[in-house]
């Protein structure tokens, strides 16, 4: 309830604390000592918040590569896939299946099942 008092007490009682952060599920963020920022920062999109508030995800992307996906639909599918992959952390598992009317490729032939979503 009294976040400022908690921040001050933690700062006084603990020598190794430099900055303290609080992020609520409603997007409210507080730092101590305070910062003056010109643009609002939503903590729900910061890695420390996502890692602490979600379970590891298992994501299997299925991408339609038939002729009907030629051009803009494929571009849009690629953008969506990239955005989904960007939300993953090292705790998540992922793989991709490509399919068309005659053939299915995947999950990726060099891996069995889902693989850890790491930046490499």
Backbone as XML, in Angstrom:
<?xml version="1.0"?>
<chain id="A" units="angstrom">
  <residue number="1" name="UNK">
    <atom name="N" x="0.828" y="-1.197" z="0.000"/>
    <atom name="CA" x="0.000" y="0.000" z="0.000"/>
    <atom name="C" x="0.869" y="1.256" z="0.000"/>
  </residue>
  <residue number="2" name="UNK">
    <atom name="N" x="1.890" y="1.262" z="0.819"/>
    <atom name="CA" x="2.738" y="2.453" z="0.903"/>
    <atom name="C" x="4.057" y="2.161" z="0.208"/>
  </residue>
  <residue number="3" name="UNK">
    <atom name="N" x="4.050" y="2.244" z="-1.105"/>
    <atom name="CA" x="5.201" y="1.891" z="-1.923"/>
    <atom name="C" x="6.405" y="2.788" z="-1.644"/>
  </residue>
  <residue number="4" name="UNK">
    <atom name="N" x="6.183" y="4.089" z="-1.459"/>
    <atom name="CA" x="7.296" y="5.001" z="-1.198"/>
    <atom name="C" x="8.029" y="4.626" z="0.083"/>
  </residue>
  <residue number="5" name="UNK">
    <atom name="N" x="7.274" y="4.315" z="1.129"/>
    <atom name="CA" x="7.904" y="3.943" z="2.407"/>
    <atom name="C" x="8.707" y="2.653" z="2.246"/>
  </residue>
  <residue number="6" name="UNK">
    <atom name="N" x="8.177" y="1.704" z="1.491"/>
    <atom name="CA" x="8.895" y="0.447" z="1.244"/>
    <atom name="C" x="10.174" y="0.705" z="0.470"/>
  </residue>
  <residue number="7" name="UNK">
    <atom name="N" x="10.094" y="1.528" z="-0.564"/>
    <atom name="CA" x="11.286" y="1.887" z="-1.332"/>
    <atom name="C" x="12.345" y="2.522" z="-0.428"/>
  </residue>
  <residue number="8" name="UNK">
    <atom name="N" x="11.942" y="3.493" z="0.391"/>
    <atom name="CA" x="12.895" y="4.188" z="1.271"/>
    <atom name="C" x="13.513" y="3.228" z="2.282"/>
  </residue>
  <residue number="9" name="UNK">
    <atom name="N" x="12.700" y="2.353" z="2.862"/>
    <atom name="CA" x="13.193" y="1.389" z="3.846"/>
    <atom name="C" x="14.193" y="0.421" z="3.200"/>
  </residue>
  <residue number="10" name="UNK">
    <atom name="N" x="13.855" y="-0.103" z="2.026"/>
    <atom name="CA" x="14.778" y="-0.999" z="1.320"/>
    <atom name="C" x="16.092" y="-0.297" z="1.009"/>
  </residue>
  <residue number="11" name="UNK">
    <atom name="N" x="16.013" y="0.960" z="0.569"/>
    <atom name="CA" x="17.203" y="1.723" z="0.194"/>
    <atom name="C" x="18.092" y="1.962" z="1.420"/>
  </residue>
  <residue number="12" name="UNK">
    <atom name="N" x="17.467" y="2.267" z="2.557"/>
    <atom name="CA" x="18.198" y="2.550" z="3.796"/>
    <atom name="C" x="18.805" y="1.274" z="4.395"/>
  </residue>
  <residue number="13" name="UNK">
    <atom name="N" x="18.052" y="0.170" z="4.367"/>
    <atom name="CA" x="18.470" y="-1.051" z="5.051"/>
    <atom name="C" x="19.401" y="-1.945" z="4.237"/>
  </residue>
  <residue number="14" name="UNK">
    <atom name="N" x="19.513" y="-1.726" z="2.952"/>
    <atom name="CA" x="20.295" y="-2.616" z="2.100"/>
    <atom name="C" x="21.331" y="-1.807" z="1.327"/>
  </residue>
  <residue number="15" name="UNK">
    <atom name="N" x="22.595" y="-2.073" z="1.582"/>
    <atom name="CA" x="23.678" y="-1.306" z="0.967"/>
    <atom name="C" x="23.810" y="-1.516" z="-0.531"/>
  </residue>
  <residue number="16" name="UNK">
    <atom name="N" x="23.450" y="-2.678" z="-1.035"/>
    <atom name="CA" x="23.704" y="-3.000" z="-2.434"/>
    <atom name="C" x="22.533" y="-2.670" z="-3.370"/>
  </residue>
  <residue number="17" name="UNK">
    <atom name="N" x="21.465" y="-2.102" z="-2.868"/>
    <atom name="CA" x="20.352" y="-1.722" z="-3.740"/>
    <atom name="C" x="20.595" y="-0.312" z="-4.270"/>
  </residue>
  <residue number="18" name="UNK">
    <atom name="N" x="20.626" y="-0.191" z="-5.596"/>
    <atom name="CA" x="20.783" y="1.118" z="-6.211"/>
    <atom name="C" x="19.468" y="1.633" z="-6.755"/>
  </residue>
  <residue number="19" name="UNK">
    <atom name="N" x="18.766" y="0.791" z="-7.516"/>
    <atom name="CA" x="17.487" y="1.154" z="-8.123"/>
    <atom name="C" x="16.458" y="0.103" z="-7.769"/>
  </residue>
  <residue number="20" name="UNK">
    <atom name="N" x="15.234" y="0.535" z="-7.567"/>
    <atom name="CA" x="14.131" y="-0.377" z="-7.313"/>
    <atom name="C" x="13.043" y="-0.108" z="-8.345"/>
  </residue>
  <residue number="21" name="UNK">
    <atom name="N" x="12.427" y="-1.184" z="-8.802"/>
    <atom name="CA" x="11.383" y="-1.076" z="-9.822"/>
    <atom name="C" x="10.129" y="-1.785" z="-9.348"/>
  </residue>
  <residue number="22" name="UNK">
    <atom name="N" x="9.000" y="-1.208" z="-9.667"/>
    <atom name="CA" x="7.716" y="-1.853" z="-9.413"/>
    <atom name="C" x="6.893" y="-1.744" z="-10.685"/>
  </residue>
  <residue number="23" name="UNK">
    <atom name="N" x="6.383" y="-2.876" z="-11.162"/>
    <atom name="CA" x="5.503" y="-2.889" z="-12.322"/>
    <atom name="C" x="4.238" y="-3.657" z="-12.000"/>
  </residue>
  <residue number="24" name="UNK">
    <atom name="N" x="3.101" y="-3.025" z="-12.188"/>
    <atom name="CA" x="1.834" y="-3.698" z="-11.886"/>
    <atom name="C" x="1.270" y="-4.358" z="-13.135"/>
  </residue>
  <residue number="25" name="UNK">
    <atom name="N" x="0.309" y="-5.237" z="-12.938"/>
    <atom name="CA" x="-0.337" y="-5.900" z="-14.070"/>
    <atom name="C" x="-1.185" y="-4.936" z="-14.885"/>
  </residue>
  <residue number="26" name="UNK">
    <atom name="N" x="-1.378" y="-3.726" z="-14.384"/>
    <atom name="CA" x="-2.162" y="-2.726" z="-15.093"/>
    <atom name="C" x="-1.292" y="-1.754" z="-15.900"/>
  </residue>
  <residue number="27" name="UNK">
    <atom name="N" x="0.039" y="-1.968" z="-15.872"/>
    <atom name="CA" x="0.931" y="-1.128" z="-16.652"/>
    <atom name="C" x="1.517" y="0.047" z="-15.889"/>
  </residue>
  <residue number="28" name="UNK">
    <atom name="N" x="1.256" y="0.126" z="-14.582"/>
    <atom name="CA" x="1.835" y="1.194" z="-13.775"/>
    <atom name="C" x="3.268" y="0.812" z="-13.431"/>
  </residue>
  <residue number="29" name="UNK">
    <atom name="N" x="4.180" y="1.763" z="-13.610"/>
    <atom name="CA" x="5.570" y="1.488" z="-13.276"/>
    <atom name="C" x="6.104" y="2.604" z="-12.392"/>
  </residue>
  <residue number="30" name="UNK">
    <atom name="N" x="6.831" y="2.195" z="-11.344"/>
    <atom name="CA" x="7.482" y="3.142" z="-10.444"/>
    <atom name="C" x="8.937" y="2.745" z="-10.307"/>
  </residue>
  <residue number="31" name="UNK">
    <atom name="N" x="9.799" y="3.745" z="-10.225"/>
    <atom name="CA" x="11.212" y="3.507" z="-9.950"/>
    <atom name="C" x="11.610" y="4.345" z="-8.744"/>
  </residue>
  <residue number="32" name="UNK">
    <atom name="N" x="12.617" y="3.862" z="-8.039"/>
    <atom name="CA" x="13.157" y="4.610" z="-6.905"/>
    <atom name="C" x="14.660" y="4.477" z="-6.941"/>
  </residue>
  <residue number="33" name="UNK">
    <atom name="N" x="15.417" y="5.536" z="-6.844"/>
    <atom name="CA" x="14.975" y="6.914" z="-6.891"/>
    <atom name="C" x="14.288" y="7.227" z="-8.213"/>
  </residue>
  <residue number="34" name="UNK">
    <atom name="N" x="13.489" y="8.267" z="-8.220"/>
    <atom name="CA" x="12.656" y="8.591" z="-9.380"/>
    <atom name="C" x="13.437" y="8.965" z="-10.622"/>
  </residue>
  <residue number="35" name="UNK">
    <atom name="N" x="12.795" y="8.795" z="-11.753"/>
    <atom name="CA" x="13.340" y="9.177" z="-13.053"/>
    <atom name="C" x="12.349" y="10.115" z="-13.728"/>
  </residue>
  <residue number="36" name="UNK">
    <atom name="N" x="12.870" y="11.066" z="-14.484"/>
    <atom name="CA" x="12.010" y="11.913" z="-15.299"/>
    <atom name="C" x="12.165" y="11.449" z="-16.737"/>
  </residue>
  <residue number="37" name="UNK">
    <atom name="N" x="11.119" y="10.879" z="-17.294"/>
    <atom name="CA" x="11.156" y="10.387" z="-18.666"/>
    <atom name="C" x="10.071" y="11.072" z="-19.472"/>
  </residue>
  <residue number="38" name="UNK">
    <atom name="N" x="10.399" y="11.389" z="-20.709"/>
    <atom name="CA" x="9.451" y="12.096" z="-21.567"/>
    <atom name="C" x="8.362" y="11.179" z="-22.106"/>
  </residue>
  <residue number="39" name="UNK">
    <atom name="N" x="8.662" y="9.905" z="-22.276"/>
    <atom name="CA" x="7.645" y="8.994" z="-22.801"/>
    <atom name="C" x="7.311" y="7.943" z="-21.745"/>
  </residue>
  <residue number="40" name="UNK">
    <atom name="N" x="6.050" y="7.571" z="-21.660"/>
    <atom name="CA" x="5.682" y="6.543" z="-20.681"/>
    <atom name="C" x="6.265" y="5.187" z="-21.064"/>
  </residue>
  <residue number="41" name="UNK">
    <atom name="N" x="6.670" y="4.439" z="-20.062"/>
    <atom name="CA" x="7.218" y="3.104" z="-20.281"/>
    <atom name="C" x="6.252" y="2.106" z="-19.660"/>
  </residue>
  <residue number="42" name="UNK">
    <atom name="N" x="5.800" y="1.164" z="-20.450"/>
    <atom name="CA" x="4.882" y="0.142" z="-19.960"/>
    <atom name="C" x="5.704" y="-1.077" z="-19.550"/>
  </residue>
  <residue number="43" name="UNK">
    <atom name="N" x="5.774" y="-1.401" z="-18.256"/>
    <atom name="CA" x="6.609" y="-2.510" z="-17.803"/>
    <atom name="C" x="6.156" y="-3.872" z="-18.333"/>
  </residue>
  <residue number="44" name="UNK">
    <atom name="N" x="4.910" y="-3.952" z="-18.804"/>
    <atom name="CA" x="4.425" y="-5.247" z="-19.292"/>
    <atom name="C" x="5.163" y="-5.706" z="-20.536"/>
  </residue>
  <residue number="45" name="UNK">
    <atom name="N" x="5.925" y="-4.817" z="-21.171"/>
    <atom name="CA" x="6.684" y="-5.193" z="-22.358"/>
    <atom name="C" x="8.178" y="-5.318" z="-22.072"/>
  </residue>
  <residue number="46" name="UNK">
    <atom name="N" x="8.574" y="-5.212" z="-20.846"/>
    <atom name="CA" x="9.983" y="-5.365" z="-20.481"/>
    <atom name="C" x="10.280" y="-6.836" z="-20.190"/>
  </residue>
  <residue number="47" name="UNK">
    <atom name="N" x="11.464" y="-7.304" z="-20.583"/>
    <atom name="CA" x="11.789" y="-8.722" z="-20.403"/>
    <atom name="C" x="11.643" y="-9.215" z="-18.964"/>
  </residue>
  <residue number="48" name="UNK">
    <atom name="N" x="12.044" y="-8.416" z="-17.974"/>
    <atom name="CA" x="11.956" y="-8.860" z="-16.591"/>
    <atom name="C" x="10.508" y="-9.064" z="-16.163"/>
  </residue>
  <residue number="49" name="UNK">
    <atom name="N" x="9.601" y="-8.281" z="-16.709"/>
    <atom name="CA" x="8.193" y="-8.437" z="-16.354"/>
    <atom name="C" x="7.603" y="-9.662" z="-17.041"/>
  </residue>
  <residue number="50" name="UNK">
    <atom name="N" x="7.888" y="-9.807" z="-18.329"/>
    <atom name="CA" x="7.365" y="-10.949" z="-19.093"/>
    <atom name="C" x="7.867" y="-12.258" z="-18.497"/>
  </residue>
  <residue number="51" name="UNK">
    <atom name="N" x="9.165" y="-12.336" z="-18.195"/>
    <atom name="CA" x="9.725" y="-13.565" z="-17.625"/>
    <atom name="C" x="9.104" y="-13.902" z="-16.273"/>
  </residue>
  <residue number="52" name="UNK">
    <atom name="N" x="8.814" y="-12.869" z="-15.477"/>
    <atom name="CA" x="8.266" y="-13.114" z="-14.150"/>
    <atom name="C" x="6.767" y="-13.349" z="-14.119"/>
  </residue>
  <residue number="53" name="UNK">
    <atom name="N" x="6.078" y="-13.023" z="-15.190"/>
    <atom name="CA" x="4.621" y="-13.104" z="-15.156"/>
    <atom name="C" x="4.026" y="-14.145" z="-16.107"/>
  </residue>
  <residue number="54" name="UNK">
    <atom name="N" x="4.861" y="-14.863" z="-16.826"/>
    <atom name="CA" x="4.340" y="-15.859" z="-17.756"/>
    <atom name="C" x="4.991" y="-17.211" z="-17.523"/>
  </residue>
  <residue number="55" name="UNK">
    <atom name="N" x="4.314" y="-18.227" z="-17.948"/>
    <atom name="CA" x="4.872" y="-19.567" z="-17.947"/>
    <atom name="C" x="5.641" y="-19.767" z="-19.252"/>
  </residue>
  <residue number="56" name="UNK">
    <atom name="N" x="6.576" y="-20.708" z="-19.269"/>
    <atom name="CA" x="7.249" y="-20.999" z="-20.547"/>
    <atom name="C" x="6.210" y="-21.414" z="-21.594"/>
  </residue>
  <residue number="57" name="UNK">
    <atom name="N" x="6.384" y="-20.907" z="-22.799"/>
    <atom name="CA" x="5.447" y="-21.198" z="-23.881"/>
    <atom name="C" x="6.014" y="-22.250" z="-24.818"/>
  </residue>
  <residue number="58" name="UNK">
    <atom name="N" x="5.137" y="-23.021" z="-25.401"/>
    <atom name="CA" x="5.484" y="-23.980" z="-26.451"/>
    <atom name="C" x="4.765" y="-23.505" z="-27.702"/>
  </residue>
  <residue number="59" name="UNK">
    <atom name="N" x="5.545" y="-23.058" z="-28.703"/>
    <atom name="CA" x="4.957" y="-22.457" z="-29.895"/>
    <atom name="C" x="5.350" y="-23.267" z="-31.123"/>
  </residue>
  <residue number="60" name="UNK">
    <atom name="N" x="4.351" y="-23.755" z="-31.831"/>
    <atom name="CA" x="4.571" y="-24.439" z="-33.105"/>
    <atom name="C" x="3.882" y="-23.598" z="-34.172"/>
  </residue>
  <residue number="61" name="UNK">
    <atom name="N" x="4.686" y="-22.953" z="-35.014"/>
    <atom name="CA" x="4.151" y="-22.116" z="-36.079"/>
    <atom name="C" x="3.891" y="-22.976" z="-37.305"/>
  </residue>
  <residue number="62" name="UNK">
    <atom name="N" x="2.690" y="-22.928" z="-37.821"/>
    <atom name="CA" x="2.363" y="-23.627" z="-39.065"/>
    <atom name="C" x="2.141" y="-22.576" z="-40.138"/>
  </residue>
  <residue number="63" name="UNK">
    <atom name="N" x="2.960" y="-22.618" z="-41.187"/>
    <atom name="CA" x="2.910" y="-21.601" z="-42.230"/>
    <atom name="C" x="2.450" y="-22.238" z="-43.537"/>
  </residue>
  <residue number="64" name="UNK">
    <atom name="N" x="1.359" y="-21.713" z="-44.074"/>
    <atom name="CA" x="0.801" y="-22.154" z="-45.352"/>
    <atom name="C" x="1.667" y="-21.584" z="-46.476"/>
  </residue>
  <residue number="65" name="UNK">
    <atom name="N" x="2.228" y="-22.451" z="-47.322"/>
    <atom name="CA" x="3.068" y="-21.989" z="-48.436"/>
    <atom name="C" x="2.424" y="-22.287" z="-49.784"/>
  </residue>
  <residue number="66" name="UNK">
    <atom name="N" x="1.113" y="-22.470" z="-49.795"/>
    <atom name="CA" x="0.426" y="-22.739" z="-51.062"/>
    <atom name="C" x="0.404" y="-21.480" z="-51.924"/>
  </residue>
  <residue number="67" name="UNK">
    <atom name="N" x="0.000" y="-21.629" z="-53.161"/>
    <atom name="CA" x="-0.059" y="-20.510" z="-54.097"/>
    <atom name="C" x="-0.940" y="-19.373" z="-53.636"/>
  </residue>
  <residue number="68" name="UNK">
    <atom name="N" x="-1.966" y="-19.686" z="-52.834"/>
    <atom name="CA" x="-2.868" y="-18.629" z="-52.362"/>
    <atom name="C" x="-2.158" y="-17.660" z="-51.410"/>
  </residue>
  <residue number="69" name="UNK">
    <atom name="N" x="-0.988" y="-18.045" z="-50.920"/>
    <atom name="CA" x="-0.232" y="-17.195" z="-49.998"/>
    <atom name="C" x="0.780" y="-16.319" z="-50.731"/>
  </residue>
  <residue number="70" name="UNK">
    <atom name="N" x="0.785" y="-16.345" z="-52.053"/>
    <atom name="CA" x="1.756" y="-15.586" z="-52.830"/>
    <atom name="C" x="1.574" y="-14.083" z="-52.620"/>
  </residue>
  <residue number="71" name="UNK">
    <atom name="N" x="2.675" y="-13.359" z="-52.507"/>
    <atom name="CA" x="2.616" y="-11.905" z="-52.403"/>
    <atom name="C" x="2.311" y="-11.414" z="-51.009"/>
  </residue>
  <residue number="72" name="UNK">
    <atom name="N" x="1.329" y="-10.510" z="-50.924"/>
    <atom name="CA" x="1.014" y="-9.859" z="-49.654"/>
    <atom name="C" x="0.640" y="-10.838" z="-48.528"/>
  </residue>
  <residue number="73" name="UNK">
    <atom name="N" x="-0.185" y="-11.873" z="-48.784"/>
    <atom name="CA" x="-0.512" y="-12.793" z="-47.686"/>
    <atom name="C" x="0.734" y="-13.441" z="-47.068"/>
  </residue>
  <residue number="74" name="UNK">
    <atom name="N" x="1.722" y="-13.822" z="-47.895"/>
    <atom name="CA" x="2.941" y="-14.426" z="-47.361"/>
    <atom name="C" x="3.758" y="-13.384" z="-46.598"/>
  </residue>
  <residue number="75" name="UNK">
    <atom name="N" x="3.802" y="-12.167" z="-47.109"/>
    <atom name="CA" x="4.519" y="-11.099" z="-46.412"/>
    <atom name="C" x="3.912" y="-10.871" z="-45.034"/>
  </residue>
  <residue number="76" name="UNK">
    <atom name="N" x="2.584" y="-10.839" z="-44.977"/>
    <atom name="CA" x="1.887" y="-10.657" z="-43.712"/>
    <atom name="C" x="2.143" y="-11.831" z="-42.765"/>
  </residue>
  <residue number="77" name="UNK">
    <atom name="N" x="2.110" y="-13.056" z="-43.284"/>
    <atom name="CA" x="2.376" y="-14.237" z="-42.457"/>
    <atom name="C" x="3.796" y="-14.178" z="-41.884"/>
  </residue>
  <residue number="78" name="UNK">
    <atom name="N" x="4.728" y="-13.733" z="-42.687"/>
    <atom name="CA" x="6.119" y="-13.618" z="-42.225"/>
    <atom name="C" x="6.249" y="-12.577" z="-41.115"/>
  </residue>
  <residue number="79" name="UNK">
    <atom name="N" x="5.586" y="-11.430" z="-41.300"/>
    <atom name="CA" x="5.628" y="-10.386" z="-40.274"/>
    <atom name="C" x="5.054" y="-10.902" z="-38.960"/>
  </residue>
  <residue number="80" name="UNK">
    <atom name="N" x="3.914" y="-11.584" z="-39.031"/>
    <atom name="CA" x="3.272" y="-12.128" z="-37.827"/>
    <atom name="C" x="4.192" y="-13.147" z="-37.150"/>
  </residue>
  <residue number="81" name="UNK">
    <atom name="N" x="4.792" y="-14.046" z="-37.942"/>
    <atom name="CA" x="5.695" y="-15.055" z="-37.377"/>
    <atom name="C" x="6.885" y="-14.390" z="-36.698"/>
  </residue>
  <residue number="82" name="UNK">
    <atom name="N" x="7.466" y="-13.378" z="-37.331"/>
    <atom name="CA" x="8.605" y="-12.679" z="-36.742"/>
    <atom name="C" x="8.219" y="-11.993" z="-35.436"/>
  </residue>
  <residue number="83" name="UNK">
    <atom name="N" x="7.049" y="-11.362" z="-35.411"/>
    <atom name="CA" x="6.588" y="-10.690" z="-34.191"/>
    <atom name="C" x="6.359" y="-11.697" z="-33.063"/>
  </residue>
  <residue number="84" name="UNK">
    <atom name="N" x="5.772" y="-12.839" z="-33.399"/>
    <atom name="CA" x="5.576" y="-13.877" z="-32.380"/>
    <atom name="C" x="6.906" y="-14.367" z="-31.834"/>
  </residue>
  <residue number="85" name="UNK">
    <atom name="N" x="7.859" y="-14.609" z="-32.721"/>
    <atom name="CA" x="9.171" y="-15.108" z="-32.293"/>
    <atom name="C" x="9.887" y="-14.077" z="-31.432"/>
  </residue>
  <residue number="86" name="UNK">
    <atom name="N" x="9.709" y="-12.796" z="-31.728"/>
    <atom name="CA" x="10.352" y="-11.743" z="-30.930"/>
    <atom name="C" x="9.840" y="-11.698" z="-29.497"/>
  </residue>
  <residue number="87" name="UNK">
    <atom name="N" x="8.664" y="-12.246" z="-29.242"/>
    <atom name="CA" x="8.119" y="-12.235" z="-27.878"/>
    <atom name="C" x="8.644" y="-13.384" z="-27.033"/>
  </residue>
  <residue number="88" name="UNK">
    <atom name="N" x="9.362" y="-14.316" z="-27.644"/>
    <atom name="CA" x="9.825" y="-15.491" z="-26.924"/>
    <atom name="C" x="11.052" y="-15.181" z="-26.073"/>
  </residue>
  <residue number="89" name="UNK">
    <atom name="N" x="11.193" y="-15.923" z="-24.988"/>
    <atom name="CA" x="12.371" y="-15.812" z="-24.129"/>
    <atom name="C" x="13.118" y="-17.134" z="-24.158"/>
  </residue>
  <residue number="90" name="UNK">
    <atom name="N" x="14.232" y="-17.172" z="-23.476"/>
    <atom name="CA" x="15.043" y="-18.390" z="-23.447"/>
    <atom name="C" x="14.342" y="-19.553" z="-22.747"/>
  </residue>
  <residue number="91" name="UNK">
    <atom name="N" x="13.248" y="-19.270" z="-22.078"/>
    <atom name="CA" x="12.493" y="-20.322" z="-21.384"/>
    <atom name="C" x="11.458" y="-20.990" z="-22.290"/>
  </residue>
  <residue number="92" name="UNK">
    <atom name="N" x="11.229" y="-20.414" z="-23.464"/>
    <atom name="CA" x="10.200" y="-20.895" z="-24.378"/>
    <atom name="C" x="10.764" y="-21.893" z="-25.388"/>
  </residue>
  <residue number="93" name="UNK">
    <atom name="N" x="9.863" y="-22.706" z="-25.937"/>
    <atom name="CA" x="10.220" y="-23.688" z="-26.964"/>
    <atom name="C" x="9.465" y="-23.358" z="-28.247"/>
  </residue>
  <residue number="94" name="UNK">
    <atom name="N" x="10.106" y="-23.587" z="-29.412"/>
    <atom name="CA" x="9.505" y="-23.191" z="-30.684"/>
    <atom name="C" x="9.965" y="-24.105" z="-31.810"/>
  </residue>
  <residue number="95" name="UNK">
    <atom name="N" x="9.171" y="-24.190" z="-32.856"/>
    <atom name="CA" x="9.572" y="-24.799" z="-34.119"/>
    <atom name="C" x="8.568" y="-24.363" z="-35.183"/>
  </residue>
  <residue number="96" name="UNK">
    <atom name="N" x="8.900" y="-24.640" z="-36.443"/>
    <atom name="CA" x="8.086" y="-24.180" z="-37.561"/>
    <atom name="C" x="7.771" y="-25.347" z="-38.488"/>
  </residue>
  <residue number="97" name="UNK">
    <atom name="N" x="6.531" y="-25.409" z="-38.946"/>
    <atom name="CA" x="6.112" y="-26.376" z="-39.963"/>
    <atom name="C" x="5.644" y="-25.574" z="-41.176"/>
  </residue>
  <residue number="98" name="UNK">
    <atom name="N" x="6.210" y="-25.891" z="-42.333"/>
    <atom name="CA" x="5.772" y="-25.293" z="-43.593"/>
    <atom name="C" x="4.933" y="-26.332" z="-44.323"/>
  </residue>
  <residue number="99" name="UNK">
    <atom name="N" x="3.810" y="-25.915" z="-44.880"/>
    <atom name="CA" x="2.987" y="-26.886" z="-45.607"/>
    <atom name="C" x="2.359" y="-26.265" z="-46.843"/>
  </residue>
  <residue number="100" name="UNK">
    <atom name="N" x="2.133" y="-27.126" z="-47.849"/>
    <atom name="CA" x="1.357" y="-26.728" z="-49.023"/>
    <atom name="C" x="0.445" y="-27.888" z="-49.376"/>
  </residue>
  <residue number="101" name="UNK">
    <atom name="N" x="-0.169" y="-27.874" z="-50.533"/>
    <atom name="CA" x="-1.170" y="-28.887" z="-50.864"/>
    <atom name="C" x="-0.572" y="-30.272" z="-51.090"/>
  </residue>
  <residue number="102" name="UNK">
    <atom name="N" x="0.731" y="-30.375" z="-51.288"/>
    <atom name="CA" x="1.326" y="-31.686" z="-51.571"/>
    <atom name="C" x="2.404" y="-32.113" z="-50.595"/>
  </residue>
  <residue number="103" name="UNK">
    <atom name="N" x="2.891" y="-31.217" z="-49.743"/>
    <atom name="CA" x="4.056" y="-31.553" z="-48.932"/>
    <atom name="C" x="4.043" y="-30.796" z="-47.602"/>
  </residue>
  <residue number="104" name="UNK">
    <atom name="N" x="4.528" y="-31.463" z="-46.556"/>
    <atom name="CA" x="4.703" y="-30.840" z="-45.245"/>
    <atom name="C" x="6.173" y="-30.906" z="-44.892"/>
  </residue>
  <residue number="105" name="UNK">
    <atom name="N" x="6.753" y="-29.765" z="-44.522"/>
    <atom name="CA" x="8.148" y="-29.718" z="-44.099"/>
    <atom name="C" x="8.193" y="-29.281" z="-42.648"/>
  </residue>
  <residue number="106" name="UNK">
    <atom name="N" x="8.810" y="-30.106" z="-41.817"/>
    <atom name="CA" x="8.994" y="-29.721" z="-40.421"/>
    <atom name="C" x="8.301" y="-30.680" z="-39.489"/>
  </residue>
  <residue number="107" name="UNK">
    <atom name="N" x="8.501" y="-30.530" z="-38.208"/>
    <atom name="CA" x="9.353" y="-29.504" z="-37.659"/>
    <atom name="C" x="10.755" y="-29.583" z="-38.245"/>
  </residue>
  <residue number="108" name="UNK">
    <atom name="N" x="11.514" y="-28.508" z="-38.050"/>
    <atom name="CA" x="12.828" y="-28.389" z="-38.652"/>
    <atom name="C" x="13.568" y="-29.716" z="-38.572"/>
  </residue>
  <residue number="109" name="UNK">
    <atom name="N" x="14.050" y="-30.204" z="-39.719"/>
    <atom name="CA" x="14.585" y="-31.559" z="-39.810"/>
    <atom name="C" x="15.808" y="-31.802" z="-38.947"/>
  </residue>
  <residue number="110" name="UNK">
    <atom name="N" x="16.525" y="-30.758" z="-38.533"/>
    <atom name="CA" x="17.715" y="-30.990" z="-37.713"/>
    <atom name="C" x="17.381" y="-31.080" z="-36.228"/>
  </residue>
  <residue number="111" name="UNK">
    <atom name="N" x="16.126" y="-30.909" z="-35.850"/>
    <atom name="CA" x="15.725" y="-30.997" z="-34.455"/>
    <atom name="C" x="14.548" y="-31.951" z="-34.315"/>
  </residue>
  <residue number="112" name="UNK">
    <atom name="N" x="14.462" y="-32.572" z="-33.175"/>
    <atom name="CA" x="13.310" y="-33.392" z="-32.840"/>
    <atom name="C" x="12.374" y="-32.549" z="-31.989"/>
  </residue>
  <residue number="113" name="UNK">
    <atom name="N" x="11.188" y="-32.291" z="-32.466"/>
    <atom name="CA" x="10.213" y="-31.538" z="-31.683"/>
    <atom name="C" x="10.549" y="-30.075" z="-31.560"/>
  </residue>
  <residue number="114" name="UNK">
    <atom name="N" x="10.216" y="-29.507" z="-30.403"/>
    <atom name="CA" x="10.428" y="-28.083" z="-30.164"/>
    <atom name="C" x="11.848" y="-27.837" z="-29.653"/>
  </residue>
  <residue number="115" name="UNK">
    <atom name="N" x="12.391" y="-26.652" z="-29.961"/>
    <atom name="CA" x="13.734" y="-26.285" z="-29.526"/>
    <atom name="C" x="13.670" y="-25.006" z="-28.691"/>
  </residue>
  <residue number="116" name="UNK">
    <atom name="N" x="14.660" y="-24.825" z="-27.846"/>
    <atom name="CA" x="14.705" y="-23.634" z="-26.993"/>
    <atom name="C" x="14.842" y="-22.385" z="-27.848"/>
  </residue>
  <residue number="117" name="UNK">
    <atom name="N" x="14.073" y="-21.377" z="-27.503"/>
    <atom name="CA" x="14.056" y="-20.119" z="-28.268"/>
    <atom name="C" x="15.174" y="-19.206" z="-27.750"/>
  </residue>
  <residue number="118" name="UNK">
    <atom name="N" x="16.348" y="-19.342" z="-28.339"/>
    <atom name="CA" x="17.477" y="-18.503" z="-27.968"/>
    <atom name="C" x="17.830" y="-17.599" z="-29.135"/>
  </residue>
  <residue number="119" name="UNK">
    <atom name="N" x="18.464" y="-16.471" z="-28.884"/>
    <atom name="CA" x="18.721" y="-15.496" z="-29.960"/>
    <atom name="C" x="19.474" y="-16.053" z="-31.166"/>
  </residue>
  <residue number="120" name="UNK">
    <atom name="N" x="20.343" y="-16.985" z="-31.002"/>
    <atom name="CA" x="21.092" y="-17.522" z="-32.133"/>
    <atom name="C" x="20.139" y="-18.147" z="-33.100"/>
  </residue>
</chain>
